[in-house]
Amino acid sequence: RKLTTLKLSKTKISLASWALLISRFPLIRTLVLPNRFPNSSGQSLLDLLRPLLETLEDLTFERVTDNFVSEMPVTRIEVGALIRNLPCRWKRLDLSPISSIKNEDLEGGYFHALQFLSLYNPLAALQNNVSHMPNLEHLILTNSSSLDSTFMDSLASHCSKLKHFELNFKSGSWLTDISTVHISRLHNLEVLKVQRANLISQISNLHEGCPLLQKVVLRSCGSLLPATFKQLGYLPL
């Protein structure tokens, strides 16, 4: 009963079986769930996790790649109901296998203690909620093509503790050189990874604004100018 971490990777057990297992260990703080379950009648994700109301801090959904007709994927609506109705003091949320989380899915959640967040197609979910995440340290955004300089401005204004920032675009983005100016306001940043930001031609002020930066990964950013690599030479890597 003192178990605090539960992860059952690539398992094919029903929600009911998960619920029975979780009920035996009410002190669980870290939980890793598959992003789809065998079809089960009448039981919801909220019912499953309600016994962990006072302890759960870390929730990760792990992508199941081998599909079966009888399996039901976890939806953004279920995740939204979970976050709105469980007043957990979230520290870590990995929702990356859940498609298109929206702003209303996260509204009402307690994110003040949140340190790690990973989302897929995240703009609608973050535009009104990033201001409630002052302790965020690790942010991974995938398929985030709609993120723009306005979002970057808000992120830099409210998430000054951010240390690890990843932007993984699948087919280009709206991010421009102005965005990198806002990124340079993240003074505690240690790792920056950007993929397929086709409109960024240079990186400005990173060497001045991010003195703790240890790693920069720029992948498939086809508009980068040669001067960018000279600027990278000033970084304390």
N, C-alpha and C positions, 0 to 999 in steps of 0.2 A: 504493500500500500504506500510505500515511500517512493515509488517510481515517479520521476519528474519529467522524463523524456520518453516519447513513444513514436517510433517510426517503423512502419511495416511496408517496405518498398515492394512494388510490383505484386501485390497481393490481390486476390479476387474474392474478398469477403464482403458481405452485404452491410448496409448501414446498421441493420439490427445487430449484427455480430460486432461491429465496431462499438455500438452503444453499450453492449454488454461488457465488452472489454474495458471501455473507458470508465464505466460505473464502478469497476473494481479498484481503480486508481484515481481517487479524487484530487490528488495533489499534482497532477500533470501540468507543467508549465510550457513545455515545448511539444508540439504535435505536428507530425508530417502525415498528410492525407493524400490519397490518389485524387486526380481531378475527375475521375468517373468511378461509379460504383455499379455492381450488378443491380438490375432493376429490382426495387423494393417497394412494397405497398405502404403508402401512407406516412412513412417516416421522413422527416426533413433533416437537413444539416443542422438547423437550430436545435431540434430535439436531441440530436447526437451530442452537441457540445454544451448544452445547458448545465450538466453537472460540473463543468469546469469554470463556471461563472467567476469564481473568486480567485482562481489560480492561473488561468491561461494567459500567457504573454506572447508566445511565439507560435504563429500558425503559418505553415507552408503547404502549398498544394504542389504535388509532384506529377508531372505529365506522364500519363500512361499511353504508350505508343501502339500497343497491340490491341486493336478494337474488336469488340464482340457486339452483335446485334442487341443482345440483352442488356448491355451496359448503358447507364444513363449518365451523361456528363453533368458535372456541377455547373450551374448557371450563375451569371452575375446577379440575378434576382435573389437566388439563395444566399450568395455571399453578402449582398446588401442587407438582407433580413438578419443575417447573423451579426454583422457589425453594428447595426442599429439597435438590436435587441439584447446584445450581450455587452454590458458596460465593462469590458475587460480593459485593463491598462496595457494596451498593446505596446510591445517593444520591437517586434519583428513580424512583418507581414510579407509573404511572398505569394502574390496572386497572379504571377506571370502566366500560368496555364489557363487562366479564366479570361475569356475574350471580352474586350470592350466594357470594362468597369466604368460606370458613369458617376457623375458628381453626386446624384441622389443616392447611389449605393453606399457611399462613404459618409454622407451627412449624418451627424449625430454620433459618430464614433469618437472614442476618446484617443486622440493621437498625440497628446502632449509629451508622453514618454517614448513615442515611436523613434527608433534608431535606424531601422532597416526597412526599406520598402522597395518592392519590385512589382511593376505593372506592365501589362500589354495594352497597347493603344490607349495611352493614359490621359490625354488632354482633358477630356470631359470630367475625369475623376479628380484631377488635381487643381483645376483653375480656381476653385473656391475653397479648397481644403489645405493647400500648402501653407497657408498662414497659421494653421493650427498644429504645425509640426516643427516647433522651434529646436527640438533636440535631434533632428534627423541627421545621421552621419553617413548613411550608405543608401544611395538612390540609383536604381537601375530601371530605365525606361526603354521598352522595346516597341518597334513599329510606331514610333512617336512622330510621324511625319507632320502633324499639325502644330507641334510645339513651335513657338515663335519667340521673338525678343521680349514681348510683354510677359510671357511666362518666366523667362530667364530673369527678368527684372524682379518679379515677385519672389522667385526662388532665392535670389541673392539677398533680398530684403528680409526674408523670414527664416531662412535656414542657414545661418552663419556658421553652424557647427559641422556642416557637410564636409566629409573627408574623401569619400569615394563616389564618383559621379560617372555613370555610363549612359550614353545615348546611342541606341542601336536603331538606325533608320533602315527600312527595307527597300524603299524606292525614292530616296531623296527627301529633302526637308525644306522648311521655310526658314531655317536658321541662317542668319547672315553674320557678317563681321561684327555687327553691333552686339550680337548674342555673346560673342567671346569677351567683349568688354564687361558684360554682366557676370560672366563666369569668373572673371578675374577679381570680382568682389567677394568671392568665396575664399577668404583668407586662410582657412584651415584645410583647404583642399590638398590631398596627398596623391590621389589617383584620378586621372581624367581619361576616359575612353570615348571616342566619337567614331561612328561608322556611317558612311554614306551621307555626310553633310555636304552636298554638292555646291552650295552657294557660299560656303566659307572660303575666302581667298587668303586670309591671314589670321594670325592669332596675336592679339594686342594686349600688352600689359600683364601677361601671365607671370613674367619674371619678376614684376614688381608687386602684383597683387596676391600671388600665391607662393610665398617664400618656403612653404613646407612641401611643395610638389615634388614627388619622387618618381612618378611614372606618367607618361603621356603616350596614348595610342591613338593614332589618326589613320583610319583604314578606309580606303575607297572614297577619299575626299578629293575629287578630281580637279577642283578649282584652286587648290593651294598654290600660292606663288613661291618662287625660290626664296624670297625674303623671309618667308615663314620659317624655313629651316635655320636661317641665321638667327631669328628671334629665339628659336628653341635652344640655341647655343647659350643663351643667357640664363636659362632655367637652372636651378640648383639641383639637377638630377644626379 
